[in-house]
Amino acid sequence: MPKKNEAKEFNILEKIEQPGTLSKIKKPKRVFSFVGKFFIYLSVIVILIGLTFSYKVLLSANSVIASSSIPSLLGQLKYLVVAPDKLIAGETEDRVNILMLGMGGAGHSGGYLADTIMIASYKPSTDQVAFISIPRDLFVPIPDYGWRKINNAYAFGYNENEQDGGEKLMIEVIENITGLKINYYGRVDFEGFRKVIDDVGGIDVYVERSFYDSMYPDYSFGYQPVSFQQGENHFSGEKALQFARSRHGNNNEGSDFARSERQQKILFALKEKVLSAYTLLNPNVILTILNDLSDHVRTNMAPWEMIKLYKSVQNLSSDKIINEVIDNSPDGPLHAETTVDGAYILRPNAGPDDFSAIQEIAQNIFDTSTKKKEEATIEVQNGTDVAGMAAKITETLRLSNFNVIKIGNASEQNTGKTIIYDLTEGEKPQTLTALKQKLNAEVATTLPAYLYSQEDQVTYQGLSAPLNTAIVPQGKEVDFVILLGTDAQAILNSANSLLTDNGD
């Protein structure tokens, strides 16, 4: 097992505000170059606070402000010049791995349970960057604590040692299940996330589709329903946090993939605002951001390491970025289970303690020969007289990242056992296996004539949409047709139980 990461935490304001520092430094000759370095540093910090870098590290750092506005910073920035021949950890092995964590923090229920867990990897030889998201419900062995959800690891370690116990224990667990050596870590809490967005006056985000989440957690151990409207939105820090954290939204916004996409939008919008004239020409805003970050961001990366890493990837093209979510989608290596206590967990398909599939993904993330996902399309037909069954089952499937594009009512509604019709001639086996496991259904390859043409087929628009709102275009093909039987009600009951137990 790789040696634990023992680098000391770097405190931003401690380094900036050391007594007597300014008097020991001569007046800079090239003020603007030092200010430029400040914005490089600030840009990297923004990456850290964006719910664990959230997939984007391509930030600009060319703007400057008057030196007289922030005199206490300029002297310290003189020491942030990076020696070109000095290597950051992992460069020799051609793989720099950074563990990034987002959590509630002090004052929150379960404040040190990791809400977001991600590994950012940089491959210097090819200038590639990869982001690997680890689900917080993954059931793993935690040293000295037995089998628990992985999000507990930080909390257990923090309780033992508030200084860096959480980071060390989480790193140990991540290294064990992925086989990777973690070189650095970055951690941000919700308060820091909210404050920085409010410090810059909020952010503008385009919402792709309207959705509603009735199970968003409030701050009193209950739920606070939240909703978002399609189109341009101006978000405060709190609204941006809700947008990034929502896990139970309708309209196909309840999956890990959708959540990751929203987090990416938030980071991009925050980057745009931080590097706008409003922020760059306002020294008070900059100092406020630094002060707010001091209590809410922790990292073991030194300033020169941040700067060198930023310079290495600043011109990275989008085709050099790889995104991977370890989940229970049809192509994913995990599946959902319920513990004897009724808790929702995710476990490897290969076996309860077999993390080889996760290790293969993590260690070979830069392998261009990795197969493309199946991207199967699905139609759901209600073969019962229970109204709304097709829409409800579709919502359950989409929460597991199945791509349902059509739903409808079968003309014959006396089906007892759910059947999956495989129209791919066996070309998408992973999706078929996942559907069989999810629905406990039989499989057939010949579609009955009465399912070929249904007048009330519709494009799926979410549970709130009437069933007959849109006719499916002629010639629209799918890979699988699911004919629901009366046994589908048991699937809904199980799904509702998992959803209730899968709290935030």
MIBASE-242382 format. One record per residue (C-alpha): residue in three letters; y, z, x negated. Coordinates in nm, 3 decimals. Each point is the difference from the previous one (the first is absolute). Layout:
PT   r      c2      c3      c1
PT Ala       Y       Z       X
...
end
This chain:
PT   r      c2      c3      c1
PT Met   0.000   0.000   0.000
PT Pro   0.347  -0.088  -0.134
PT Lys   0.207   0.281  -0.140
PT Lys   0.253   0.144   0.246
PT Asn   0.360  -0.111  -0.025
PT Glu   0.188   0.287  -0.167
PT Ala   0.343  -0.156  -0.055
PT Lys   0.285   0.231   0.090
PT Glu   0.212  -0.056   0.309
PT Phe   0.342  -0.151  -0.058
PT Asn   0.289   0.160   0.189
PT Ile   0.291  -0.237   0.056
PT Leu   0.288   0.244   0.028
PT Glu  -0.128   0.231  -0.272
PT Lys   0.039  -0.280  -0.252
PT Ile   0.335  -0.110   0.135
PT Glu   0.169   0.340   0.024
PT Gln  -0.092   0.175  -0.325
PT Pro   0.295   0.224  -0.104
PT Gly   0.215  -0.135  -0.281
PT Thr  -0.172  -0.336  -0.008
PT Leu   0.312  -0.206   0.060
PT Ser   0.193   0.156  -0.285
PT Lys  -0.264  -0.106  -0.251
PT Ile   0.014  -0.366   0.091
PT Lys   0.257  -0.247  -0.121
PT Lys   0.181  -0.216   0.250
PT Pro  -0.222  -0.302   0.076
PT Lys   0.120  -0.329  -0.142
PT Arg  -0.182  -0.210   0.258
PT Val   0.048   0.184   0.325
PT Phe  -0.131  -0.275   0.222
PT Ser  -0.333  -0.025  -0.184
PT Phe  -0.058   0.371   0.054
PT Val   0.092  -0.028   0.366
PT Gly  -0.242  -0.290   0.029
PT Lys  -0.277   0.223  -0.135
PT Phe   0.094   0.259   0.259
PT Phe  -0.065  -0.249   0.278
PT Ile  -0.332  -0.099  -0.153
PT Tyr  -0.093   0.367   0.006
PT Leu   0.127   0.041   0.355
PT Ser  -0.196  -0.307   0.108
PT Val  -0.326   0.147  -0.131
PT Ile   0.075   0.327   0.180
PT Val   0.046  -0.197   0.322
PT Ile  -0.348  -0.143  -0.054
PT Leu  -0.140   0.353  -0.023
PT Ile   0.165   0.120   0.322
PT Gly  -0.110  -0.300   0.208
PT Leu  -0.317   0.180   0.123
PT Thr  -0.178  -0.042  -0.333
PT Phe   0.163  -0.321  -0.121
PT Ser  -0.135  -0.174   0.322
PT Tyr  -0.096  -0.334  -0.156
PT Lys   0.339  -0.114  -0.158
PT Val   0.134   0.057  -0.352
PT Leu   0.222  -0.306  -0.034
PT Leu   0.344   0.164  -0.002
PT Ser   0.329  -0.132  -0.140
PT Ala   0.209   0.200  -0.248
PT Asn   0.306  -0.209  -0.097
PT Ser   0.295   0.167   0.176
PT Val   0.235   0.255  -0.163
PT Ile   0.267   0.252   0.094
PT Ala   0.296   0.155  -0.182
PT Ser  -0.103   0.240  -0.277
PT Ser   0.255   0.259   0.100
PT Ser  -0.173   0.050   0.331
PT Ile  -0.313   0.164  -0.142
PT Pro   0.083   0.140  -0.344
PT Ser  -0.280   0.257  -0.003
PT Leu  -0.262  -0.274   0.032
PT Leu   0.118  -0.243  -0.265
PT Gly  -0.065   0.219  -0.301
PT Gln  -0.357   0.066   0.108
PT Leu  -0.066  -0.368   0.070
PT Lys   0.061  -0.078  -0.367
PT Tyr  -0.344   0.143  -0.073
PT Leu  -0.181  -0.230   0.244
PT Val  -0.017  -0.296  -0.240
PT Val  -0.361  -0.113  -0.024
PT Ala  -0.158  -0.078  -0.336
PT Pro  -0.155  -0.348   0.044
PT Asp  -0.314   0.086  -0.194
PT Lys  -0.074   0.325   0.183
PT Leu  -0.288  -0.024   0.249
PT Ile  -0.033   0.182   0.328
PT Ala  -0.331   0.164   0.090
PT Gly  -0.266  -0.253   0.096
PT Glu   0.158  -0.301  -0.174
PT Thr  -0.259   0.006  -0.278
PT Glu  -0.275  -0.024   0.263
PT Asp   0.193  -0.275   0.186
PT Arg   0.011   0.210   0.318
PT Val   0.279   0.244   0.092
PT Asn  -0.096   0.206   0.306
PT Ile   0.248   0.208   0.199
PT Leu  -0.111   0.233   0.283
PT Met   0.265   0.021   0.270
PT Leu   0.004   0.261   0.273
PT Gly   0.209   0.058   0.312
PT Met  -0.012   0.329   0.195
PT Gly   0.192   0.229   0.232
PT Gly   0.096   0.258  -0.261
PT Ala   0.130   0.354   0.046
PT Gly   0.076   0.102   0.358
PT His  -0.243  -0.243   0.160
PT Ser  -0.332   0.074   0.164
PT Gly  -0.259  -0.097  -0.262
PT Gly   0.293  -0.086  -0.227
PT Tyr  -0.214  -0.057  -0.308
PT Leu  -0.268  -0.210   0.166
PT Ala   0.046  -0.350  -0.140
PT Asp   0.118  -0.234   0.276
PT Thr   0.001  -0.310  -0.219
PT Ile  -0.222  -0.059  -0.304
PT Met   0.040  -0.313  -0.209
PT Ile  -0.084  -0.129  -0.347
PT Ala   0.241  -0.246  -0.161
PT Ser  -0.152  -0.189  -0.293
PT Tyr   0.172  -0.224  -0.253
PT Lys  -0.190  -0.245  -0.224
PT Pro   0.227  -0.087  -0.297
PT Ser  -0.204  -0.295  -0.128
PT Thr   0.040  -0.197   0.324
PT Asp   0.315   0.165   0.141
PT Gln  -0.181   0.089   0.323
PT Val   0.057   0.300   0.224
PT Ala  -0.251   0.136   0.252
PT Phe   0.040   0.262   0.272
PT Ile  -0.310   0.181   0.128
PT Ser   0.041   0.220   0.309
PT Ile  -0.247   0.287   0.043
PT Pro  -0.042   0.135   0.356
PT Arg   0.082   0.368   0.035
PT Asp  -0.308   0.052   0.222
PT Leu  -0.246  -0.109  -0.270
PT Phe  -0.270   0.269  -0.031
PT Val  -0.046   0.090  -0.367
PT Pro  -0.131   0.281  -0.221
PT Ile   0.288   0.215  -0.127
PT Pro  -0.090   0.216  -0.304
PT Asp  -0.045   0.366   0.102
PT Tyr   0.068  -0.080   0.367
PT Gly  -0.293  -0.217   0.109
PT Trp   0.022  -0.303   0.228
PT Arg   0.341  -0.037   0.161
PT Lys   0.248  -0.266   0.103
PT Ile   0.168  -0.131  -0.312
PT Asn   0.347   0.096   0.124
PT Asn  -0.097   0.366  -0.049
PT Ala  -0.031  -0.036  -0.378
PT Tyr   0.372   0.026  -0.073
PT Ala   0.040   0.304   0.226
PT Phe  -0.292   0.184  -0.162
PT Gly   0.132  -0.066  -0.349
PT Tyr   0.358   0.091   0.097
PT Asn  -0.115   0.336   0.136
PT Glu  -0.161   0.076  -0.335
PT Asn   0.295  -0.115  -0.212
PT Glu   0.328  -0.113   0.156
PT Gln   0.119  -0.155  -0.326
PT Asp  -0.251  -0.285  -0.026
PT Gly  -0.324   0.125   0.153
PT Gly   0.022  -0.237   0.295
PT Glu   0.048  -0.306  -0.216
PT Lys  -0.278   0.095  -0.240
PT Leu  -0.261   0.060   0.270
PT Met   0.093  -0.314   0.193
PT Ile  -0.017  -0.206  -0.319
PT Glu  -0.345   0.141  -0.079
PT Val  -0.130  -0.094   0.346
PT Ile   0.154  -0.349  -0.013
PT Glu  -0.146  -0.064  -0.346
PT Asn  -0.344   0.111   0.119
PT Ile  -0.015  -0.231   0.302
PT Thr   0.168  -0.305  -0.159
PT Gly  -0.111   0.023  -0.363
PT Leu   0.360  -0.066  -0.109
PT Lys   0.205   0.192  -0.255
PT Ile   0.322   0.118   0.167
PT Asn   0.285  -0.010  -0.252
PT Tyr   0.294   0.116   0.212
PT Tyr   0.084   0.145   0.340
PT Gly   0.297   0.000   0.237
PT Arg   0.040   0.221   0.305
PT Val   0.264   0.002   0.276
PT Asp   0.031   0.215   0.311
PT Phe   0.133  -0.092   0.342
PT Glu   0.329   0.183  -0.046
PT Gly   0.082  -0.199  -0.312
PT Phe  -0.086  -0.322   0.182
PT Arg   0.227   0.086   0.293
PT Lys   0.288   0.125  -0.212
PT Val   0.026  -0.304  -0.224
PT Ile   0.005  -0.238   0.296
PT Asp   0.270   0.210   0.167
PT Asp   0.191   0.023  -0.331
PT Val   0.039  -0.379  -0.005
PT Gly   0.106  -0.016   0.364
PT Gly  -0.334  -0.104   0.149
PT Ile  -0.190  -0.327  -0.041
PT Asp  -0.038  -0.323   0.199
PT Val  -0.357  -0.101   0.086
PT Tyr  -0.139  -0.288   0.205
PT Val  -0.282   0.119   0.230
PT Glu  -0.255  -0.278   0.051
PT Arg  -0.130   0.125   0.336
PT Ser   0.087   0.282   0.237
PT Phe  -0.241   0.294   0.006
PT Tyr  -0.039   0.354   0.130
PT Asp  -0.176   0.299  -0.159
PT Ser  -0.069   0.294   0.231
PT Met  -0.169   0.205  -0.272
PT Tyr   0.264   0.014  -0.272
PT Pro   0.006   0.361  -0.132
PT Asp   0.308   0.212   0.062
PT Tyr   0.107   0.301  -0.208
PT Ser  -0.153   0.261   0.234
PT Phe  -0.372  -0.086  -0.016
PT Gly   0.030  -0.238   0.294
PT Tyr   0.075  -0.364   0.069
PT Gln   0.328  -0.188   0.018
PT Pro  -0.033  -0.346   0.159
PT Val   0.188  -0.269  -0.192
PT Ser   0.070  -0.364   0.078
PT Phe   0.145  -0.300  -0.181
PT Gln   0.151  -0.319   0.139
PT Gln  -0.054  -0.347  -0.143
PT Gly   0.297  -0.138  -0.192
PT Glu   0.262   0.134  -0.239
PT Asn   0.023   0.380  -0.009
PT His   0.223   0.242  -0.191
PT Phe  -0.212   0.301  -0.101
PT Ser   0.109   0.348  -0.098
PT Gly  -0.220   0.187  -0.245
PT Glu  -0.197   0.164   0.281
PT Lys  -0.054  -0.326   0.190
PT Ala  -0.107  -0.177  -0.319
PT Leu  -0.251   0.279  -0.068
PT Gln  -0.142  -0.039   0.352
PT Phe  -0.027  -0.376  -0.049
PT Ala  -0.183   0.045  -0.332
PT Arg  -0.233   0.282   0.111
PT Ser  -0.104  -0.109   0.352
PT Arg  -0.378  -0.024   0.019
PT His  -0.083  -0.036   0.371
PT Gly   0.232  -0.276   0.122
PT Asn  -0.105  -0.255   0.257
PT Asn   0.046  -0.377  -0.027
PT Asn  -0.210  -0.021  -0.317
PT Glu   0.210   0.257  -0.189
PT Gly  -0.266   0.270  -0.027
PT Ser  -0.181  -0.132  -0.307
PT Asp   0.036   0.087  -0.367
PT Phe   0.099  -0.361  -0.066
PT Ala   0.288   0.015   0.249
PT Arg   0.113   0.334  -0.138
PT Ser   0.002  -0.137  -0.355
PT Glu   0.206  -0.300   0.109
PT Arg   0.256   0.228   0.164
PT Gln   0.026   0.214  -0.312
PT Gln   0.063  -0.314  -0.203
PT Lys   0.283  -0.097   0.236
PT Ile   0.158   0.344  -0.040
PT Leu  -0.010  -0.020  -0.378
PT Phe   0.152  -0.347  -0.007
PT Ala   0.281   0.105   0.235
PT Leu   0.065   0.313  -0.207
PT Lys   0.013  -0.203  -0.320
PT Glu   0.253  -0.236   0.158
PT Lys   0.220   0.289   0.109
PT Val  -0.019   0.191  -0.330
PT Leu   0.103  -0.311  -0.191
PT Ser   0.276  -0.095   0.246
PT Ala   0.370   0.028  -0.078
PT Tyr   0.023   0.299   0.235
PT Thr  -0.224   0.199  -0.235
PT Leu   0.081  -0.152  -0.340
PT Leu   0.375   0.046   0.040
PT Asn  -0.026   0.350   0.142
PT Pro  -0.072   0.258  -0.275
PT Asn  -0.017   0.281   0.254
PT Val  -0.291  -0.168   0.174
PT Ile  -0.182  -0.042  -0.332
PT Leu   0.045   0.365  -0.096
PT Thr  -0.110   0.108   0.349
PT Ile  -0.319  -0.206  -0.033
PT Leu  -0.081   0.155  -0.338
PT Asn   0.059   0.351   0.132
PT Asp  -0.216  -0.062   0.307
PT Leu  -0.282  -0.143  -0.210
PT Ser  -0.015   0.295  -0.238
PT Asp  -0.189   0.225   0.244
PT His  -0.210  -0.265   0.169
PT Val  -0.135  -0.235  -0.269
PT Arg  -0.241   0.085  -0.279
PT Thr  -0.135  -0.228  -0.271
PT Asn  -0.138   0.028  -0.351
PT Met   0.161  -0.328  -0.108
PT Ala   0.276   0.044  -0.257
PT Pro   0.319  -0.205   0.046
PT Trp  -0.083  -0.239  -0.283
PT Glu  -0.343  -0.065   0.152
PT Met   0.158  -0.076   0.338
PT Ile   0.242  -0.242  -0.158
PT Lys  -0.263  -0.179  -0.205
PT Leu  -0.230  -0.036   0.300
PT Tyr   0.287  -0.133   0.207
PT Lys   0.094  -0.255  -0.267
PT Ser  -0.361  -0.114  -0.020
PT Val  -0.021  -0.088   0.370
PT Gln   0.360  -0.082   0.094
PT Asn  -0.061  -0.377   0.000
PT Leu  -0.342   0.018   0.162
PT Ser  -0.069  -0.275   0.255
PT Ser  -0.154   0.077   0.338
PT Asp  -0.323  -0.181  -0.088
PT Lys  -0.058   0.261  -0.270
PT Ile  -0.016   0.287   0.252
PT Ile  -0.331   0.111   0.151
PT Asn  -0.025   0.232   0.301
PT Glu  -0.323   0.174   0.096
PT Val  -0.064   0.257   0.274
PT Ile  -0.325   0.198  -0.025
PT Asp  -0.090   0.040   0.367
PT Asn  -0.255  -0.040   0.278
PT Ser   0.097  -0.355   0.098
PT Pro  -0.281  -0.253   0.050
PT Asp   0.024  -0.099  -0.367
PT Gly   0.070   0.351  -0.123
PT Pro  -0.237   0.232  -0.190
PT Leu   0.039   0.293   0.242
PT His  -0.097   0.102   0.352
PT Ala   0.116   0.277   0.233
PT Glu  -0.204   0.309   0.083
PT Thr   0.051   0.332   0.175
PT Thr  -0.095   0.324  -0.177
PT Val  -0.193   0.282   0.169
PT Asp   0.340   0.163   0.057
PT Gly   0.127  -0.310   0.179
PT Ala   0.230  -0.120  -0.283
PT Tyr   0.064  -0.370  -0.058
PT Ile  -0.106  -0.113  -0.350
PT Leu  -0.066  -0.322  -0.192
PT Arg  -0.311  -0.041  -0.216
PT Pro  -0.139  -0.279  -0.220
PT Asn  -0.226  -0.254   0.169
PT Ala  -0.234   0.016  -0.300
PT Gly  -0.076   0.369   0.057
PT Pro   0.182   0.336   0.038
PT Asp   0.038   0.055  -0.376
PT Asp  -0.008  -0.362  -0.119
PT Phe   0.351  -0.109  -0.102
PT Ser  -0.119  -0.304  -0.194
PT Ala   0.171  -0.245   0.239
PT Ile   0.332   0.178  -0.045
PT Gln  -0.050   0.002  -0.376
PT Glu  -0.075  -0.372   0.000
PT Ile   0.322  -0.073   0.190
PT Ala   0.213   0.230  -0.216
PT Gln  -0.139  -0.107  -0.336
PT Asn  -0.010  -0.374   0.079
PT Ile   0.321  -0.024   0.201
PT Phe   0.138  -0.262  -0.240
PT Asp  -0.313  -0.216   0.015
PT Thr   0.113  -0.328   0.156
PT Ser  -0.354  -0.090   0.097
PT Thr  -0.008   0.271   0.267
PT Lys  -0.105  -0.158   0.329
PT Lys   0.249  -0.062   0.277
PT Lys  -0.034   0.221   0.306
PT Glu  -0.177  -0.153   0.299
PT Glu   0.303   0.019   0.233
PT Ala  -0.221  -0.042   0.307
PT Thr   0.150  -0.060   0.346
PT Ile  -0.138   0.175   0.309
PT Glu   0.008  -0.043   0.378
PT Val  -0.081   0.292   0.233
PT Gln  -0.136  -0.065   0.354
PT Asn  -0.039   0.277   0.259
PT Gly  -0.346  -0.033   0.153
PT Thr   0.042   0.308   0.221
PT Asp   0.198   0.084   0.314
PT Val   0.201   0.267  -0.186
PT Ala   0.360  -0.119   0.002
PT Gly   0.173  -0.014  -0.338
PT Met  -0.318   0.042  -0.205
PT Ala   0.065  -0.310  -0.214
PT Ala   0.355   0.111  -0.089
PT Lys  -0.110   0.354  -0.087
PT Ile  -0.291  -0.111  -0.219
PT Thr   0.231  -0.253  -0.166
PT Glu   0.245   0.276  -0.088
PT Thr  -0.285   0.201  -0.152
PT Leu  -0.118  -0.299  -0.204
PT Arg   0.348  -0.081  -0.127
PT Leu   0.047   0.357  -0.119
PT Ser  -0.295  -0.079  -0.230
PT Asn   0.175  -0.323  -0.113
PT Phe  -0.214  -0.245   0.197
PT Asn   0.197  -0.314   0.087
PT Val  -0.034  -0.033   0.378
PT Ile   0.196  -0.303   0.119
PT Lys  -0.126  -0.046   0.359
PT Ile  -0.115   0.220   0.286
PT Gly  -0.114  -0.070   0.354
PT Asn  -0.228   0.086   0.294
PT Ala  -0.340  -0.164   0.012
PT Ser  -0.090  -0.170   0.330
PT Glu  -0.322   0.203   0.007
PT Gln   0.075   0.372  -0.016
PT Asn  -0.345   0.161   0.010
PT Thr  -0.069   0.023  -0.375
PT Gly  -0.178   0.317  -0.105
PT Lys  -0.024  -0.028  -0.380
PT Thr   0.289  -0.126  -0.213
PT Ile  -0.078  -0.326  -0.182
PT Ile   0.167  -0.157  -0.306
PT Tyr  -0.022  -0.380  -0.007
PT Asp   0.014  -0.123  -0.361
PT Leu   0.145  -0.352  -0.004
PT Thr   0.034  -0.022  -0.379
PT Glu  -0.361  -0.097  -0.079
PT Gly  -0.022   0.312  -0.215
PT Glu   0.300  -0.082  -0.218
PT Lys   0.184   0.332   0.062
PT Pro  -0.271   0.265  -0.040
PT Gln   0.227   0.290  -0.094
PT Thr   0.198  -0.026   0.323
PT Leu  -0.320  -0.029   0.203
PT Thr  -0.148   0.310  -0.165
PT Ala   0.319   0.196   0.061
PT Leu   0.014  -0.107   0.365
PT Lys  -0.364   0.097   0.056
PT Gln   0.066   0.342  -0.151
PT Lys   0.318   0.048   0.201
PT Leu  -0.138  -0.111   0.336
PT Asn  -0.371   0.078  -0.033
PT Ala  -0.051  -0.345   0.148
PT Glu  -0.264  -0.269   0.011
PT Val   0.059  -0.333  -0.177
PT Ala  -0.050  -0.351   0.136
PT Thr   0.096  -0.346  -0.127
PT Thr   0.004  -0.209   0.321
PT Leu   0.299   0.052   0.228
PT Pro  -0.079  -0.002   0.377
PT Ala   0.165  -0.283   0.193
PT Tyr   0.199   0.237   0.222
PT Leu   0.186   0.135  -0.305
PT Tyr   0.121  -0.342  -0.116
PT Ser   0.286  -0.038   0.244
PT Gln   0.173   0.304   0.144
PT Glu   0.316  -0.059   0.199
PT Asp   0.136   0.348  -0.059
PT Gln  -0.032   0.008  -0.379
PT Val   0.318   0.122  -0.169
PT Thr   0.142   0.046  -0.345
PT Tyr  -0.019   0.368  -0.081
PT Gln   0.340   0.169   0.027
PT Gly  -0.084   0.372   0.003
PT Leu  -0.107   0.250   0.263
PT Ser   0.337  -0.012   0.176
PT Ala  -0.027  -0.375   0.074
PT Pro  -0.145  -0.122   0.333
PT Leu  -0.333  -0.176  -0.042
PT Asn   0.116  -0.330   0.152
PT Thr   0.327  -0.043  -0.192
PT Ala  -0.097  -0.307  -0.207
PT Ile  -0.263  -0.269   0.009
PT Val  -0.184  -0.068  -0.327
PT Pro   0.073  -0.352  -0.136
PT Gln  -0.282  -0.250   0.032
PT Gly  -0.209  -0.048  -0.313
PT Lys   0.073   0.344  -0.147
PT Glu  -0.319   0.096  -0.184
PT Val  -0.132   0.342  -0.102
PT Asp  -0.275   0.120  -0.231
PT Phe  -0.146   0.268   0.226
PT Val  -0.005   0.059   0.377
PT Ile  -0.070   0.354   0.116
PT Leu  -0.134   0.039   0.353
PT Leu   0.054   0.360   0.103
PT Gly  -0.267   0.183   0.197
PT Thr   0.007   0.332   0.184
PT Asp  -0.097   0.173  -0.326
PT Ala   0.351  -0.078  -0.133
PT Gln   0.135   0.308   0.178
PT Ala  -0.185   0.216  -0.254
PT Ile   0.178  -0.189  -0.278
PT Leu   0.336   0.084   0.158
PT Asn  -0.090   0.366   0.037
PT Ser  -0.101   0.018  -0.367
PT Ala   0.316  -0.181  -0.111
PT Asn   0.222   0.233   0.203
PT Ser  -0.174   0.300  -0.157
PT Leu   0.059  -0.134  -0.352
PT Leu   0.363  -0.078   0.079
PT Thr   0.060   0.352   0.127
PT Asp  -0.162   0.157  -0.308
PT Asn   0.179  -0.231  -0.242
PT Gly   0.325   0.198  -0.003
PT Asp   0.294  -0.021  -0.239
end
